[in-house]
Amino acid sequence: MQLTRVIAQPDLPMLDPFLLLDEFGSDKPGDYLAGFPDHPHRGFETVTYLLAGRMRHRDNQGNSGLLTPGSVQWMTAGSGIVHSEMPEQENGLLRGFQLWVNLPAADKMTAPRYQDIAPERIPEVESAGANVRVVAGSYGGVTGPVNGIATEPLYLDVKLDAGARFETAVAGSHNAFVYVYDGAARIGDATLGRGDLAVLTAGDAISVEATEPAALLVVAGKPLGEPVARYGPIVMNTRAELERAFEDLREGRF
């Protein structure tokens, strides 16, 4: 599948606890029909948020789920899972994001679990010129449906009219970023266009002003401050743990 890698590339290898951010999107079937066939994960969480289209999730334990526009799947891979994420459409627009969130050492071998959240379960907060969908964390007096995540994440999908301002509190200890996926917005003295990501300095608030109609992700999480040993879809704390993970995968223990 064709995609843009925003985090986990040379300019931004990671932003603790966030290991990767991909944006995928195309209305050309040849760009997405190959999907993400069977592949393993261990030691972290994958967050798939779909803006348009349909994707089917299946794993080696017989679980299956369907992502539709506006839905999210927060998967805790834990001790290991082999799964696929495949488009359930042959034409039209498919667009969305996948975020990888690290797990603390104490949770890396926990049992896998899924939080499949249908669009209607994600609360929305309306204000002058703004619409905010609350996937995780709290904003505007509502709390998102994703729960029980060690890194205490904030995950908001924010749409702003031109000239509208968005502000929210954030834990001063958290790392935070804003990713503009449509339009343009200003943070402090910096103007961000489509496809730009801003890593925010430490503080207790985020403030964004749209310079034209804009859509953006606002994400924050508690850094773990632990060593990271990663290879492809496995993220552990040491090389020995990585080697054990691939041995377990070869022996069918995921």
Steps between C-alpha positions, in 0.01 A plus 500: 500500500632844411537722806686794650715421802500800733652354820763220466700669227843666513381846611284357780588138591257502794335729754477300822257323542405530129697267275341563161234705323388415146242678288350299214253632246413452136202462269709283264434132581851404388641707786319309774351166389810309618418617853697371797508117472583273796778645715603468867511751786638479854576751771293804400157627388366584155234766457315502167269797437304499176375816331357339185449150363474156661770268637464148643717381788568128557749324728637153568268458801185521288415860587354723228381858485396761244628858497265752337530880458553665838576179688814410694669180608744518793679165501732403784727240339662410831664155494432455131240483226504433125238698314401659171328827412352482152280743303141383470438701184617489140463869414448840660701688760682322781660736751618483858785479747692243697680599819729269698513554876768333711417282799695520827730206571260368763219473240684377192402137561140567601219314323398662170175695498295718269291810546287524183317832514213567258461859372190570705687418822752781451363814666515833319529847652371795296600860561528816294670395178627169641407132512708269722469119503638357826654157435706480821547726798269788588395826339208736552357302787483168313730198508586280204405132489855360494605408854758314706805621304823528700625811320183698589456624144311795361379439142279765339382553142445875463327683214516880494343772290733770369597729789371263768720418798535171687643479850530212746683413817763227487710344772826690522695174522356365172657515157260648247470562127259657253468356149314702236333270250294764317525878469740713702539614860727709720662398828690788657711649220496185287256444214427139411364379167352169396737217597695705756557374854590722795675351802396719790721628779412393854208686652151468636296630202471472124373789287440482125348757263375404153625736227257328260251214554714230662490146637764370737590231748596612851679219684683484834628221723710431808860418402632169633868591517600137441750350255351407163612200296299479178515302181211527255175417679661395831584758770666385822755639748808290422656316208461171690125562527487568127677174424262312730203664327608382156571152636149494649358616167683225309376240749138615472474638853344835402 
